[in-house]
Amino acid sequence: MTAIQPSRGRGRPVLGAVFGLLFGLFLTFDLLMMSVFALDSVMVIALPIIMLLVGLALGILQPLKFLKR
């Protein structure tokens, strides 16, 4: 019997988190400029944090394996 070795992920969670945060900040600024929500809204704080977590999760899961050569 052979033991199954756990695969070591080669994801980039820090890079995903940084770009998720930058995307969240840009999206928040863009939605503020288009008057989608007001400056005193909770979404001004929540949206960058949510996008940071989404970027972190995508960085850990490394979903873009087809870009490898």
Kinemage of the C-alpha trace (Angstrom):
@kinemage 1
@onewidth
@group {chain A} dominant
@subgroup {mainchain}
@vectorlist {calphas} color= white
{ca met a 1} P 0.000 0.000 0.000
{ca thr a 2} L 1.190 3.449 -0.732
{ca ala a 3} L 0.346 6.390 1.432
{ca ile a 4} L -1.220 9.384 -0.212
{ca gln a 5} L 1.015 12.384 0.266
{ca pro a 6} L -0.820 15.625 0.978
{ca ser a 7} L -0.191 18.034 -1.850
{ca arg a 8} L 1.519 21.195 -0.837
{ca gly a 9} L -0.324 24.149 -2.254
{ca arg a 10} L 1.689 26.616 -4.210
{ca gly a 11} L -0.894 29.348 -4.013
{ca arg a 12} L -0.071 32.964 -3.370
{ca pro a 13} L -2.362 34.081 -0.546
{ca val a 14} L -0.496 37.333 0.210
{ca leu a 15} L -0.595 38.415 -3.421
{ca gly a 16} L -4.282 37.524 -3.620
{ca ala a 17} L -5.028 39.464 -0.436
{ca val a 18} L -3.140 42.566 -1.625
{ca phe a 19} L -4.859 42.625 -5.004
{ca gly a 20} L -8.215 41.843 -3.408
{ca leu a 21} L -7.791 44.826 -1.097
{ca leu a 22} L -6.752 47.089 -3.970
{ca phe a 23} L -9.724 45.929 -6.016
{ca gly a 24} L -12.039 46.504 -3.047
{ca leu a 25} L -10.700 50.026 -2.522
{ca phe a 26} L -11.083 50.839 -6.220
{ca leu a 27} L -14.597 49.395 -6.296
{ca thr a 28} L -15.590 51.364 -3.195
{ca phe a 29} L -14.191 54.602 -4.631
{ca asp a 30} L -15.910 53.957 -7.945
{ca leu a 31} L -19.278 53.260 -6.311
{ca leu a 32} L -18.907 56.378 -4.169
{ca met a 33} L -18.226 58.526 -7.233
{ca met a 34} L -21.307 57.116 -8.989
{ca ser a 35} L -23.409 57.820 -5.847
{ca val a 36} L -24.456 54.206 -5.440
{ca phe a 37} L -24.062 54.525 -1.689
{ca ala a 38} L -23.285 57.381 0.686
{ca leu a 39} L -19.981 58.073 2.416
{ca asp a 40} L -21.444 57.232 5.828
{ca ser a 41} L -22.527 53.775 4.661
{ca val a 42} L -21.175 50.600 6.246
{ca met a 43} L -20.236 49.338 2.776
{ca val a 44} L -17.350 51.836 2.615
{ca ile a 45} L -15.577 49.727 5.237
{ca ala a 46} L -17.099 46.320 4.503
{ca leu a 47} L -16.465 46.108 0.760
{ca pro a 48} L -12.633 46.341 0.880
{ca ile a 49} L -12.527 43.823 3.745
{ca ile a 50} L -14.815 41.425 1.884
{ca met a 51} L -12.712 41.716 -1.268
{ca leu a 52} L -9.537 41.180 0.781
{ca leu a 53} L -10.982 37.909 2.076
{ca val a 54} L -12.112 36.869 -1.404
{ca gly a 55} L -8.639 37.591 -2.791
{ca leu a 56} L -7.060 35.644 0.058
{ca ala a 57} L -9.329 32.662 -0.584
{ca leu a 58} L -8.631 32.729 -4.313
{ca gly a 59} L -4.916 33.020 -3.635
{ca ile a 60} L -4.987 29.962 -1.401
{ca leu a 61} L -7.115 27.888 -3.758
{ca gln a 62} L -5.111 28.885 -6.855
{ca pro a 63} L -7.985 28.541 -9.323
{ca leu a 64} L -6.042 29.713 -12.375
{ca lys a 65} L -4.043 26.544 -12.979
{ca phe a 66} L -4.600 26.758 -16.730
{ca leu a 67} L -2.201 29.718 -16.917
{ca lys a 68} L 0.741 27.503 -15.944
{ca arg a 69} L 3.024 26.444 -18.754
